Amino acid sequence: MKAAPARKGATRTADIPADILAALSSGTLPSATLAEGLALDQSVLLHAVFPALSPAARQAAEAACQQGILKRMAGIAAVLLQEPGFTALEICQNHPSDTVRGWACFMIGQHSYPDLASRLAAIRPLADDPHFGVREWAWMAIRPHLATQLADAIELLAGWTASPSDKQRRFASEALRPRGVWCAHIGALKQHPEQALPVLTPLRSDPSVYVQDSIANWLNDAAKDQPEWVRQLCLQWEQHSPTDATRRICQRALRNLK
């Protein structure tokens, strides 16, 4: 899927023009900012994409839309898995609306897969999506599975660190942040962050600023619980990998430590 032409979107809900909001809610325009993605009417969007949904499904979707954004996305995904079912995934994955592609992420998060490897294979195209929002929904949607199968998740995502796509490399790190954003913490990584070194170490000198920021934020998360471990790791990295990328990561990782 090609990225949509750049558009300067509103950063506050109150600043979104009515015609833009209508286009966002009809699925004919991708969101350009987080504010736009949060402001669109997902109930209207759902009806535009799946007009044949039953009254019961539409009522369930309306109820989901009264929730916070994560529960909203997950709720609509649950509606779609019930009706019309998993066959709707292909429609969602290939839709021009980033929010609809986000529903696909949560459908993958809720669908039954034989193992974690299969779930990660399913989410991989969305983890590489050209839209920033879809990439965030991708890791949020399957993070609960990663957290409960942590050893397998680390082993599998370590393989993603060799991807030529910086989006996929970032996913490997971002999905396992100990604290993360808009998500439950992973207690095992807060207490023992060293478990994630198979993912972190290959990215310690990543040339992409997008990946560097994720690694730095990962370590900044860890420093809230294990500051000395982070200090020592950064010292080792700077000694063994004295690159500008590594230095930038370590400086940002230590930004809140005295």
C-alpha positions as CSV (number, residue, x, y, z in Angstrom):
1,M,0.0,0.0,0.0
2,K,1.4,3.4,-1.0
3,A,1.5,6.2,1.5
4,A,-1.0,9.0,1.0
5,P,0.3,12.4,0.0
6,A,1.4,14.4,2.9
7,R,-1.2,16.7,4.4
8,K,-0.9,19.1,7.3
9,G,-3.6,17.9,9.7
10,A,-5.0,19.5,12.8
11,T,-3.3,18.9,16.1
12,R,-6.4,19.7,18.2
13,T,-9.9,18.3,17.7
14,A,-11.4,21.7,17.8
15,D,-9.3,22.7,14.8
16,I,-10.5,20.0,12.5
17,P,-12.7,21.4,9.7
18,A,-16.1,19.8,9.3
19,D,-15.4,18.6,5.8
20,I,-12.2,16.9,6.9
21,L,-13.9,15.3,9.8
22,A,-16.6,14.0,7.5
23,A,-14.1,12.6,5.1
24,L,-12.2,10.9,7.9
25,S,-15.4,9.3,9.2
26,S,-16.4,8.1,5.8
27,G,-13.0,6.5,5.2
28,T,-12.1,8.5,2.2
29,L,-9.2,10.3,3.9
30,P,-6.5,9.0,6.1
31,S,-5.7,10.8,9.3
32,A,-2.7,13.1,9.2
33,T,-2.4,13.6,13.0
34,L,-3.2,11.7,16.2
35,A,-5.9,14.3,16.9
36,E,-7.7,13.5,13.6
37,G,-7.5,9.8,14.3
38,L,-9.0,10.2,17.7
39,A,-11.8,12.5,16.6
40,L,-13.3,10.6,13.7
41,D,-16.6,8.8,14.2
42,Q,-15.8,5.1,14.1
43,S,-19.5,4.1,14.1
44,V,-20.1,6.1,10.9
45,L,-16.8,4.7,9.5
46,L,-17.9,1.1,10.3
47,H,-21.2,1.6,8.5
48,A,-19.5,3.1,5.5
49,V,-17.1,0.1,5.2
50,F,-19.6,-2.6,6.2
51,P,-23.1,-1.3,5.3
52,A,-24.7,-4.7,5.6
53,L,-24.0,-5.2,9.3
54,S,-27.0,-6.3,11.4
55,P,-28.8,-3.9,13.8
56,A,-27.3,-5.9,16.7
57,A,-23.8,-5.5,15.4
58,R,-24.3,-1.8,14.8
59,Q,-25.6,-1.5,18.4
60,A,-22.5,-3.3,19.7
61,A,-20.3,-1.0,17.8
62,E,-22.1,2.1,19.1
63,A,-21.5,0.8,22.6
64,A,-17.8,0.3,21.8
65,C,-17.6,3.8,20.5
66,Q,-18.5,5.2,24.0
67,Q,-15.2,3.7,25.3
68,G,-11.7,5.0,25.3
69,I,-9.7,4.7,22.1
70,L,-8.1,1.3,22.7
71,K,-11.4,-0.3,23.9
72,R,-13.1,1.4,20.9
73,M,-10.7,-0.2,18.4
74,A,-10.8,-3.6,20.1
75,G,-14.6,-3.5,20.4
76,I,-15.1,-2.8,16.7
77,A,-12.6,-5.6,15.9
78,A,-14.7,-7.9,18.1
79,V,-17.9,-6.9,16.3
80,L,-16.2,-7.7,12.9
81,L,-15.0,-11.1,14.1
82,Q,-18.5,-11.9,15.0
83,E,-20.1,-10.5,11.9
84,P,-19.1,-10.8,9.1
85,G,-16.2,-12.8,10.6
86,F,-12.5,-13.2,9.9
87,T,-13.1,-12.9,6.2
88,A,-13.4,-9.1,6.8
89,L,-9.7,-9.0,7.6
90,E,-8.6,-8.7,4.0
91,I,-11.1,-5.8,3.5
92,C,-9.7,-4.0,6.5
93,Q,-6.1,-4.6,5.8
94,N,-6.4,-3.1,2.3
95,H,-8.7,-0.2,3.1
96,P,-7.4,3.4,2.5
97,S,-8.5,4.5,6.0
98,D,-5.7,4.0,8.6
99,T,-8.4,3.5,11.3
100,V,-9.9,0.6,9.3
101,R,-6.4,-1.0,9.0
102,G,-6.1,-0.5,12.7
103,W,-9.3,-2.6,13.1
104,A,-7.4,-5.3,11.2
105,C,-4.6,-5.2,13.8
106,F,-7.0,-5.8,16.6
107,M,-8.8,-8.6,14.6
108,I,-5.4,-10.3,14.4
109,G,-4.9,-9.6,18.1
110,Q,-8.2,-11.3,19.0
111,H,-8.4,-14.1,16.4
112,S,-7.3,-17.6,17.4
113,Y,-3.9,-18.6,16.0
114,P,-2.0,-21.9,16.5
115,D,1.0,-20.1,18.0
116,L,2.7,-16.8,18.5
117,A,4.8,-17.2,15.3
118,S,1.6,-17.3,13.2
119,R,0.2,-14.2,14.9
120,L,3.4,-12.3,14.4
121,A,3.4,-13.4,10.7
122,A,-0.1,-12.1,10.4
123,I,0.7,-8.7,11.9
124,R,3.9,-8.2,10.1
125,P,2.5,-6.3,7.0
126,L,0.6,-4.0,9.3
127,A,3.8,-3.4,11.4
128,D,5.3,-2.2,8.2
129,D,2.4,0.0,7.2
130,P,3.2,3.4,5.8
131,H,0.9,5.1,8.3
132,F,2.3,5.9,11.7
133,G,-1.0,5.2,13.4
134,V,-1.4,1.7,12.0
135,R,2.1,0.8,13.1
136,E,1.2,1.7,16.7
137,W,-2.0,-0.2,16.6
138,A,-0.1,-3.2,15.3
139,W,2.1,-3.6,18.4
140,M,-0.6,-2.6,20.8
141,A,-3.0,-5.2,19.4
142,I,-0.8,-8.2,20.0
143,R,1.2,-7.0,23.0
144,P,-0.9,-9.0,25.5
145,H,0.1,-12.1,23.7
146,L,3.8,-11.1,23.7
147,A,3.7,-10.4,27.4
148,T,2.2,-13.8,28.3
149,Q,4.6,-15.7,26.0
150,L,7.6,-13.5,26.7
151,A,10.4,-16.0,26.0
152,D,8.9,-17.0,22.7
153,A,8.2,-13.3,21.8
154,I,11.8,-12.3,22.5
155,E,13.2,-15.2,20.4
156,L,10.9,-14.5,17.5
157,L,11.3,-10.7,17.5
158,A,15.1,-11.0,17.7
159,G,14.8,-12.2,14.1
160,W,12.9,-9.0,13.2
161,T,16.0,-7.0,14.1
162,A,17.7,-8.1,10.9
163,S,14.8,-6.8,8.7
164,P,15.7,-4.3,6.0
165,S,12.6,-2.3,7.1
166,D,13.2,0.1,10.0
167,K,9.5,0.0,10.7
168,Q,9.7,-3.8,11.5
169,R,13.0,-3.3,13.4
170,R,11.3,-0.7,15.5
171,F,8.3,-2.9,16.1
172,A,10.6,-5.5,17.7
173,S,11.7,-3.0,20.3
174,E,8.5,-1.0,20.7
175,A,6.2,-4.0,21.3
176,L,8.3,-5.1,24.3
177,R,8.9,-1.8,26.1
178,P,8.7,-2.5,29.8
179,R,6.3,0.4,30.4
180,G,5.2,1.4,27.0
181,V,2.5,3.9,26.1
182,W,-1.2,3.3,26.3
183,C,-0.7,-0.2,27.4
184,A,-0.1,-2.5,30.4
185,H,3.4,-2.8,31.7
186,I,5.4,-6.0,31.3
187,G,6.4,-6.7,34.9
188,A,9.0,-9.4,34.0
189,L,10.9,-6.9,31.9
190,K,10.7,-4.2,34.5
191,Q,12.3,-6.5,37.0
192,H,14.7,-8.4,34.6
193,P,15.2,-6.2,31.5
194,E,18.3,-8.2,30.5
195,Q,15.9,-10.8,29.1
196,A,15.3,-8.5,26.1
197,L,19.0,-8.2,25.1
198,P,18.5,-10.5,22.1
199,V,16.3,-7.8,20.7
200,L,18.1,-4.7,22.0
201,T,21.7,-5.6,21.3
202,P,21.4,-6.0,17.5
203,L,19.8,-2.5,17.4
204,R,22.3,-0.7,19.5
205,S,23.9,1.0,16.5
206,D,20.9,1.1,14.2
207,P,21.2,3.8,11.5
208,S,17.5,4.7,11.7
209,V,16.6,7.5,14.1
210,Y,13.1,5.9,14.2
211,V,14.6,2.8,15.7
212,Q,17.1,4.7,17.8
213,D,14.4,6.6,19.5
214,S,12.5,3.3,20.3
215,I,15.6,1.7,21.8
216,A,16.4,4.8,23.9
217,N,12.8,4.9,25.1
218,W,13.0,1.2,26.0
219,L,16.0,1.8,28.1
220,N,14.5,4.9,29.6
221,D,11.6,2.7,30.7
222,A,13.9,0.2,32.2
223,A,15.9,2.9,34.0
224,K,12.9,3.7,36.1
225,D,13.2,0.3,37.8
226,Q,16.8,-0.8,37.1
227,P,18.8,2.4,36.7
228,E,22.2,0.8,37.4
229,W,21.6,-2.0,34.8
230,V,20.9,0.7,32.2
231,R,24.0,2.7,33.1
232,Q,26.2,-0.3,32.8
233,L,24.6,-1.5,29.6
234,C,25.1,1.9,28.0
235,L,28.7,2.0,29.2
236,Q,29.3,-1.4,27.5
237,W,27.6,-0.4,24.3
238,E,29.6,2.8,24.0
239,Q,32.8,0.9,24.6
240,H,32.1,-2.0,22.2
241,S,30.1,0.1,19.6
242,P,31.5,3.6,19.6
243,T,29.2,5.0,16.8
244,D,27.2,8.1,16.6
245,A,24.0,6.0,16.7
246,T,25.0,4.2,19.9
247,R,26.0,7.5,21.6
248,R,22.7,9.1,20.6
249,I,20.7,6.1,22.0
250,C,22.6,6.1,25.3
251,Q,22.3,9.8,25.8
252,R,18.6,9.6,25.3
253,A,18.3,6.5,27.4
254,L,20.0,8.1,30.4
255,R,18.2,11.5,30.1
256,N,16.3,11.1,33.3
257,L,19.1,9.7,35.4
258,K,21.2,11.9,37.6
